[in-house]
Amino acid sequence: MSEPTTSMSRAAPPAAVTPDGPPVRIDPRARLQIYGAILLGLFLAALDQTVVGTALPRIATDLRGNELFTAVFTAYLLAATVSGPIYGKLSDLYGRRPMMLFGVSVFLIGSLLSGLSAEMWQLVLFRGIQGLGAGALFPIALAVVGDLFSPAERGKYSGLLGAVFGLAAVIGPAIGGILTDTIGWQWVFFVNLPLGVVVLAIIWRLLPRVKGPEGSRSIDYLGALVFSLAVISVLVGFTNKQDQDWTSPWVGGAILLGLALAALFIYIEARADEPIVPLDIFRNRTVAISVASMFLVAFGFFATVVFLPRWFQVVQGSSATESGYQILPLLGGLILSATGAGQIVARTGRYKLLMLGSLVLLAVGLYLLTNLRTDTPVPLIWLWMLLAGLGIGPSFAVFTLIVQASVPFRQLGAATSSLTFFQQVGGTIGLAIAGTIFGTTLQQQVPAQMAARGIPPEVSGGLAGGNALRDLTVVGDLGAAILASAPPQFAEALRPLIPAIVGAIHDSLSLATASAFWLGIGAALVAVALVALLREVPFREAAWAGAPGEHGESEPSEPSERAASPA
């Protein structure tokens, strides 16, 4: 039994409660303020995964660091992905509030330093610091919703949290382009500072202190180290697959090393008193299916937000900012379905049929996108994206609800962080595989499409070989780029063929982009099969174990046994 707690005042957060009891009852207005701050913090962390993309060419030029171009992305992604589950566990032990404050502070320090970078290696280092802060924001933001709201209420609020990921992915490139073109690339990072200070202030004043008992606060340092090394090895291997073969030691070797370390990590966690990732949560079939399904859904989502903007820029000639606007239908569908799904679950307590239908719709939307061609009408592509977005949205909202209702309150942070972790890893692995499919198809299609347009084999062979193909899929005047790269004596003979060459490359790029969606279709259908195995236990208001009384008192209990029993 926890000690009695008082209702939260606006001047100071309430006292702690036991990990098996629900959080204290707080003022509705304060609760909404906390929720708004959580939304803003989550948006900032998600945005920094995408906003840098359109600014990075200018940054690499100013800082003279093209050789570290991809490292700017990788440093942030690795740091955020690796640290997420660790923060989730620490928040269960020490409370959401101190971990959230620490994470936001580190994120803001990394943002400030990134904007002040004078050399590219400094930017890579400071982006890693940013990622260490963002690693706390992703899982703890979702866990705070689990703290503040009962399972029946969470659906009303989790939808927008899920929509934040889609919003950041879609408008990030546009924001990065606008800031870079107007006030300078440094503001891609500086813009986080005033918004982050607002998040800090609200969390400091209002977020309750919910933490575990003193006796349970032992940290599995060895498990955390092995876990970090395993994840880094696997993600580095899949990231390097974009440029190297599977047989490369930096691809296949890194992945095998990561898998071996993962096996060692499982061995360590099975014997740890307080494991960083409690393995017993995966014995719950509901949790295991939800996590696996979220991992698979990320395949299609990340492929869509990465490959479609490139198609609009290269084939349609859109600017970076315009390409961000072009995929707004995907965002609209995602936000609409994520928020709508949360409301439906909150009202009915049912989720299985909803998730089955949304995953099938995702597969249909991605299948339609495999019909992408150079002459496909843009409004038709918008419709296909809208359908895919409608299919993706419920996954971001509902799987979090299912997982949080299926574990004891003391494991809520660890379970939520596991879900976000596998979402991130799924996106990285899915992009690596989809990128391989894209590159292989492009390599095959360029000679075939050029031959179909009557381009001599010696010309098509030269353009498709080595790194030349990558150079021909950049944004800008492709015909001028081809002539500029050709030897002077060859340029005049090549000039009459430029329209046919550009058309062939655009056709090839369209076919390659379309092929990248097949992986997401397969992953969505596997997720459908997994969700079909879920044993649905409706969310009920009365199921929130130990609901606080008028004075905020709570009874320790196991919410998973009453809200959504393990299937």
C-alpha positions in Angstrom: 0.0 0.0 0.0 1.4 3.4 -0.9 1.4 6.3 1.4 -1.5 8.7 0.9 -0.8 11.4 -1.6 -2.4 14.8 -2.0 -3.9 16.3 -5.1 -1.3 18.1 -7.2 -0.9 21.8 -6.6 0.3 24.1 -9.4 3.3 25.1 -7.3 4.9 21.7 -6.9 4.7 18.2 -8.2 3.0 15.6 -6.0 4.7 13.0 -4.0 5.7 9.6 -5.4 3.5 6.6 -5.6 4.3 2.9 -5.7 5.0 1.5 -9.2 2.0 -0.8 -9.1 -0.5 1.9 -8.3 -1.8 4.5 -10.8 -0.5 8.1 -10.7 -2.1 10.7 -8.5 -5.3 12.5 -9.5 -4.4 15.9 -10.8 -6.1 19.0 -11.9 -7.6 18.6 -15.5 -6.1 21.9 -16.7 -2.6 21.0 -15.4 -2.9 17.5 -17.0 -3.7 19.1 -20.4 -0.7 21.4 -20.0 1.5 18.5 -19.3 0.1 16.7 -22.3 0.8 19.8 -24.5 4.4 19.9 -23.3 4.8 16.2 -24.0 3.5 16.7 -27.5 5.9 19.6 -28.1 8.9 17.7 -26.8 8.1 14.6 -28.8 7.6 16.7 -31.9 11.0 18.4 -31.5 12.8 15.0 -31.1 11.0 13.5 -34.1 11.5 16.6 -36.2 15.3 16.5 -35.7 15.3 13.2 -37.5 14.1 14.8 -40.7 14.5 18.5 -40.6 18.3 18.3 -41.2 18.0 16.5 -44.5 17.3 19.5 -46.7 19.8 21.7 -44.8 22.7 19.2 -44.9 23.9 19.9 -48.4 24.4 23.6 -47.5 25.9 22.6 -44.1 28.4 20.1 -45.8 29.4 22.9 -48.2 29.9 25.5 -45.5 31.8 23.2 -43.1 33.7 21.4 -45.9 32.7 18.0 -44.7 31.0 16.0 -47.5 32.9 12.9 -46.4 30.9 13.0 -43.1 27.5 13.7 -44.8 25.7 10.5 -43.7 27.4 10.5 -40.3 25.3 13.5 -39.3 22.2 11.3 -39.6 23.7 8.2 -38.2 25.0 9.8 -35.0 21.6 11.1 -34.1 19.8 7.9 -35.0 22.2 5.6 -33.2 22.3 7.7 -30.0 18.5 8.0 -29.8 17.8 4.4 -30.6 20.3 2.9 -28.2 19.5 5.1 -25.3 15.7 4.8 -25.5 15.2 1.5 -23.7 17.7 2.5 -21.1 15.8 5.8 -20.3 12.6 3.8 -20.2 13.9 1.5 -17.5 15.5 4.4 -15.6 12.2 6.3 -15.7 10.5 3.3 -14.1 13.1 3.3 -11.3 13.7 7.0 -10.7 10.6 8.6 -12.1 9.5 10.2 -15.4 10.1 13.7 -14.3 13.8 13.7 -13.6 14.5 11.6 -16.7 12.4 13.8 -18.9 14.1 16.9 -17.5 17.5 15.4 -18.1 16.6 14.3 -21.6 15.2 17.7 -22.7 18.2 19.4 -21.2 20.7 17.2 -23.1 18.7 17.7 -26.3 18.8 21.5 -26.0 22.5 21.5 -25.2 23.1 19.3 -28.3 20.9 21.7 -30.4 22.9 24.7 -29.2 26.2 23.1 -29.9 25.1 21.8 -33.3 24.1 25.3 -34.4 27.5 26.6 -33.2 29.5 23.9 -35.1 32.5 25.2 -37.0 33.6 21.9 -38.5 31.8 18.8 -39.7 33.2 16.5 -37.1 31.9 18.8 -34.4 28.4 18.6 -35.9 28.6 14.8 -35.9 29.6 14.8 -32.2 27.0 17.3 -31.2 24.2 15.5 -33.2 25.1 12.5 -31.1 24.5 14.5 -27.9 21.2 15.6 -29.4 20.3 12.0 -30.0 21.1 11.1 -26.4 18.6 13.6 -25.3 16.0 12.6 -27.9 16.3 9.0 -26.7 14.6 10.0 -23.5 11.8 12.0 -25.1 10.4 9.2 -27.3 9.6 6.5 -24.7 9.0 8.7 -21.7 6.5 10.9 -23.6 4.4 7.9 -24.3 4.9 6.5 -20.8 3.7 9.8 -19.2 0.4 9.4 -21.1 0.1 6.0 -19.4 0.8 7.6 -16.1 -1.7 10.4 -16.4 -4.6 8.6 -18.0 -6.5 5.4 -17.5 -6.6 2.8 -20.3 -10.1 4.0 -21.3 -8.9 7.6 -21.4 -5.5 7.0 -23.2 -7.1 6.4 -26.6 -8.3 10.0 -26.6 -4.8 11.3 -26.2 -2.4 8.7 -27.7 -3.7 9.4 -31.2 -2.0 12.8 -31.4 1.2 11.4 -30.0 1.2 8.9 -32.8 0.4 11.6 -35.3 3.4 13.6 -34.2 5.8 11.1 -35.8 4.0 11.4 -39.1 3.9 15.2 -38.9 7.6 15.5 -38.2 8.5 13.1 -41.0 6.4 14.9 -43.6 7.0 18.6 -42.7 10.6 18.3 -41.5 12.2 18.6 -44.9 10.0 21.6 -45.8 10.9 23.4 -42.5 14.6 22.6 -43.0 14.5 24.0 -46.5 12.7 27.2 -45.5 15.0 27.9 -42.5 18.2 27.2 -44.6 17.0 29.4 -47.5 15.9 32.4 -45.3 17.8 32.8 -42.0 20.6 30.2 -42.2 21.1 26.5 -41.5 22.1 27.2 -37.9 18.4 27.9 -37.1 17.5 24.4 -38.0 19.0 23.7 -34.5 18.5 27.0 -32.7 14.7 26.9 -33.3 14.6 24.0 -30.7 15.8 26.3 -27.9 12.8 28.5 -27.1 10.4 25.7 -27.6 12.4 23.3 -25.5 12.6 25.9 -22.6 8.7 25.9 -22.6 8.7 22.1 -22.3 11.2 22.2 -19.5 9.2 24.8 -17.6 5.9 22.9 -17.8 7.5 19.6 -16.9 9.4 21.1 -13.9 6.2 22.7 -12.5 3.5 20.2 -13.2 4.7 16.7 -14.0 4.1 14.3 -11.1 7.0 12.3 -9.5 6.1 8.6 -10.2 8.9 6.2 -9.4 9.8 2.8 -8.1 10.6 1.9 -4.5 14.0 2.7 -3.1 15.0 -1.0 -2.7 14.6 -1.8 -6.4 17.0 0.8 -7.8 19.9 -1.3 -9.0 21.1 -0.6 -12.5 22.2 -3.3 -14.9 25.4 -1.6 -16.2 26.7 -4.7 -18.0 23.4 -5.2 -19.7 23.2 -1.6 -20.8 26.8 -1.8 -22.3 26.2 -5.0 -24.2 22.8 -3.8 -25.4 24.4 -0.6 -26.7 27.1 -2.4 -28.5 24.7 -4.9 -30.0 22.3 -2.2 -31.4 25.1 -0.1 -32.7 26.7 -3.0 -34.6 23.4 -4.0 -36.2 22.4 -0.5 -37.2 25.8 0.3 -38.5 25.7 -2.8 -40.6 22.3 -2.1 -42.1 23.2 1.6 -42.6 26.4 0.7 -44.6 24.3 -1.6 -46.8 23.4 1.5 -48.8 26.9 1.7 -50.2 28.5 -1.8 -49.7 27.7 -5.5 -50.3 26.3 -7.9 -47.7 29.7 -9.7 -47.7 31.5 -6.6 -46.5 32.8 -6.8 -42.9 31.2 -3.4 -42.3 27.8 -4.8 -43.4 27.5 -8.6 -42.9 30.3 -8.7 -40.3 28.8 -5.9 -38.2 25.3 -7.5 -38.3 26.7 -10.9 -37.3 28.6 -9.3 -34.4 25.5 -7.4 -33.3 23.4 -10.6 -33.3 26.1 -12.4 -31.2 26.1 -9.5 -28.8 22.3 -9.6 -28.7 22.4 -13.3 -27.7 24.8 -12.4 -24.9 22.5 -9.5 -23.8 19.6 -11.9 -23.5 21.7 -14.2 -21.4 22.7 -11.3 -19.1 19.2 -9.9 -18.8 17.7 -13.3 -17.9 20.0 -13.3 -14.8 19.9 -9.6 -13.9 18.0 -8.4 -10.8 16.8 -5.2 -12.6 17.2 -5.9 -16.3 17.4 -2.9 -18.7 14.8 -4.6 -20.9 12.6 -7.0 -18.8 12.4 -10.1 -20.9 9.3 -11.3 -19.1 7.2 -8.6 -20.8 7.7 -10.5 -24.1 6.3 -13.6 -22.6 3.0 -11.8 -22.8 1.7 -12.6 -26.3 -0.2 -9.4 -26.6 3.0 -7.3 -26.0 5.1 -9.5 -28.3 2.6 -9.3 -31.1 2.2 -5.5 -30.7 6.0 -4.9 -30.7 6.6 -7.2 -33.7 3.7 -5.5 -35.7 5.1 -2.0 -35.0 8.5 -3.2 -36.2 6.9 -4.3 -39.4 4.7 -1.3 -40.0 7.8 0.9 -39.8 9.1 -0.8 -43.0 6.4 0.8 -45.1 6.2 4.1 -43.3 9.9 5.0 -43.5 10.1 3.9 -47.1 7.2 6.1 -48.0 8.6 9.3 -46.4 12.1 8.7 -47.8 11.5 7.6 -51.4 8.5 9.7 -52.4 10.1 13.1 -51.7 13.1 12.1 -53.8 10.8 11.1 -56.7 9.0 14.4 -56.6 12.4 16.3 -56.5 14.1 14.3 -59.3 11.2 13.4 -61.6 8.8 16.2 -61.0 11.4 18.9 -60.5 10.0 20.0 -57.1 12.2 21.9 -54.7 12.9 20.4 -51.3 10.2 22.6 -49.7 7.7 21.7 -52.4 8.3 17.9 -52.1 7.4 18.3 -48.4 4.1 19.8 -49.4 3.5 17.1 -52.0 3.3 14.3 -49.4 0.9 16.2 -47.1 -1.9 13.7 -48.1 0.2 11.0 -46.3 0.3 13.3 -43.2 -3.4 14.1 -43.4 -4.3 10.5 -43.6 -2.0 9.5 -40.8 -3.2 12.3 -38.4 -6.8 11.6 -39.2 -6.6 7.9 -38.7 -4.3 8.1 -35.6 -6.6 10.5 -33.7 -9.8 8.7 -35.0 -8.5 5.3 -33.9 -7.7 6.6 -30.4 -11.2 8.0 -30.1 -12.8 4.7 -31.3 -10.8 2.6 -28.9 -11.6 5.1 -26.1 -15.3 4.9 -26.8 -15.6 1.1 -27.6 -12.7 -0.5 -25.8 -12.2 -2.6 -29.0 -9.1 -2.6 -31.2 -8.6 -5.9 -33.0 -10.8 -5.3 -36.0 -9.6 -1.7 -36.3 -6.0 -2.8 -36.5 -6.7 -5.6 -38.9 -8.5 -3.2 -41.2 -5.9 -0.5 -41.0 -3.0 -2.9 -41.8 -4.9 -4.2 -44.8 -5.5 -0.6 -45.9 -1.8 0.1 -45.5 -1.0 -2.9 -47.8 -3.5 -1.7 -50.4 -2.1 1.9 -50.3 1.5 0.6 -50.7 0.4 -1.7 -53.5 -1.1 1.2 -55.4 2.2 3.1 -55.0 4.0 0.2 -56.8 2.2 1.5 -59.9 4.1 4.7 -59.8 5.4 5.8 -63.2 6.9 9.0 -64.7 3.6 10.0 -66.2 1.4 9.1 -63.2 -1.0 12.0 -62.4 0.1 13.7 -59.1 -3.5 13.8 -57.8 -3.7 10.1 -58.2 -0.5 9.7 -56.2 -2.0 11.9 -53.5 -4.9 9.5 -53.3 -2.6 6.5 -52.9 -0.6 8.3 -50.2 -3.8 9.2 -48.4 -4.8 5.6 -48.3 -1.4 4.5 -47.0 -1.5 7.3 -44.4 -4.9 6.1 -43.2 -3.5 2.6 -42.9 -0.4 3.7 -40.9 -2.0 6.0 -38.4 -3.7 3.6 -36.1 -0.5 1.6 -35.5 1.2 4.7 -34.0 -1.7 5.2 -31.6 -3.3 1.8 -30.8 -0.2 -0.5 -30.3 1.0 1.9 -27.5 -2.4 1.6 -25.8 -2.3 -2.2 -26.1 1.2 -2.5 -24.7 0.6 -0.1 -21.8 -2.6 -1.9 -20.8 -0.9 -5.3 -20.9 2.0 -4.8 -18.4 2.2 -4.0 -14.7 2.4 -0.3 -13.9 6.0 -0.7 -12.7 7.1 -1.9 -16.2 5.1 0.7 -18.2 8.2 2.8 -19.1 10.3 -0.3 -20.1 7.4 -1.7 -22.2 6.7 1.6 -23.9 10.4 2.2 -24.7 10.6 -1.3 -26.2 7.8 -0.5 -28.6 9.5 2.8 -29.7 12.8 1.0 -29.9 11.6 -1.6 -32.3 9.8 1.0 -34.3 13.1 2.8 -34.8 15.1 -0.3 -35.6 12.3 -1.5 -38.0 12.6 1.8 -39.9 16.4 1.5 -40.1 16.4 -2.1 -41.3 13.5 -1.6 -43.6 15.2 1.4 -45.2 18.4 -0.6 -45.7 16.5 -3.5 -47.4 14.2 -1.2 -49.4 17.3 0.9 -50.5 18.9 -2.3 -51.7 15.8 -3.1 -53.8 15.7 0.4 -55.1 19.4 0.4 -56.1 19.3 -3.0 -57.8 16.1 -2.1 -59.7 17.6 1.2 -60.8 20.8 -0.5 -62.0 18.8 -3.0 -64.1 16.3 -0.5 -65.5 18.6 2.2 -66.8 20.1 0.1 -69.7 16.7 -1.4 -70.5 14.9 2.0 -70.6 17.6 3.6 -72.6 17.6 0.8 -75.1 13.8 1.2 -75.4 14.4 4.9 -76.3 17.0 4.0 -78.9 20.1 5.2 -76.9 23.3 3.4 -78.1 24.6 0.7 -75.8 27.9 2.4 -75.4 26.2 5.5 -74.1 23.8 3.7 -71.7 26.6 1.5 -70.4 28.8 4.4 -69.6 26.0 6.3 -67.8 24.9 3.2 -65.8 28.3 2.2 -64.6 30.2 2.9 -61.4 29.0 5.9 -59.4 27.7 7.7 -62.5 24.2 6.4 -61.9 24.1 8.0 -58.5 25.2 11.3 -60.0 22.4 11.1 -62.5 19.6 10.9 -59.8 20.4 14.2 -58.1 18.1 17.2 -57.9 18.4 19.9 -60.6 18.8 20.1 -64.4 19.7 16.5 -65.2 20.5 17.3 -68.9 22.9 20.0 -67.9 24.6 17.8 -65.4 25.1 15.0 -68.0 26.6 17.5 -70.5 28.8 19.0 -67.8 30.2 15.6 -66.8 30.8 14.5 -70.3 34.2 15.0 -72.1 34.1 18.1 -74.3 34.6 16.1 -77.5 31.7 13.8 -76.5 29.3 16.5 -75.3 28.2 17.8 -78.7 27.4 14.3 -79.9 25.5 13.6 -76.7 23.4 16.8 -76.9 20.7 15.5 -79.2 20.2 12.4 -77.0 19.7 14.4 -73.8 15.9 14.4 -73.8 15.8 10.6 -74.4 18.4 10.0 -71.7 16.6 12.1 -69.1 13.3 10.4 -70.0 14.9 7.0 -69.6 16.5 7.9 -66.2 13.2 9.3 -65.0 11.4 6.1 -66.1 14.0 4.0 -64.3 13.8 6.0 -61.1 10.1 5.7 -61.1 10.2 1.9 -61.5 12.9 1.7 -58.8 10.9 3.8 -56.4 7.8 1.7 -57.0 9.7 -1.5 -56.3 10.8 -0.2 -52.9 7.2 -0.4 -51.6 7.0 -4.2 -52.1 8.9 -4.8 -48.9 6.4 -2.7 -46.9 3.5 -4.6 -48.5 4.9 -8.0 -47.3 5.6 -6.6 -43.9 2.1 -5.2 -43.5 0.6 -8.6 -44.5 2.7 -10.4 -41.9 1.6 -7.8 -39.4 -2.0 -8.7 -40.3 -1.4 -12.3 -39.6 0.2 -11.5 -36.2 -2.7 -9.2 -35.2 -5.2 -11.9 -36.1 -3.6 -13.9 -33.3 -4.3 -11.3 -30.7 -6.8 -12.2 -28.0 -8.8 -9.0 -27.5 -9.5 -7.9 -24.0 -11.5 -4.6 -24.1 -10.2 -1.6 -22.2 -12.5 -0.5 -19.4 -12.5 2.5 -17.2 -13.0 0.3 -14.1 -10.0 -1.8 -15.2 -7.5 0.8 -14.1 -6.2 -1.0 -11.0 -6.1 1.0 -7.8 -7.8 4.1 -9.2 -7.1 6.9 -6.8 -9.7 8.0 -4.4 -10.8 11.5 -3.6 -7.6 12.0 -1.7 -5.3 10.5 -4.3 -4.8 7.3 -2.4 -3.9 4.2 -4.5 -3.8 0.5 -4.0 -0.8 -1.5 -5.4 -2.0 -3.9 -8.0 -1.3 -5.4 -11.4 -3.1 -3.5 -14.1 -2.3 -6.1 -16.7 -4.5 -8.6 -14.9 -7.6 -6.4 -15.0 -7.2 -4.2 -18.0 -5.8 -6.4 -20.7 -4.7 -9.8 -19.5 -1.9 -11.5 -21.3 -3.2 -13.4 -24.2 
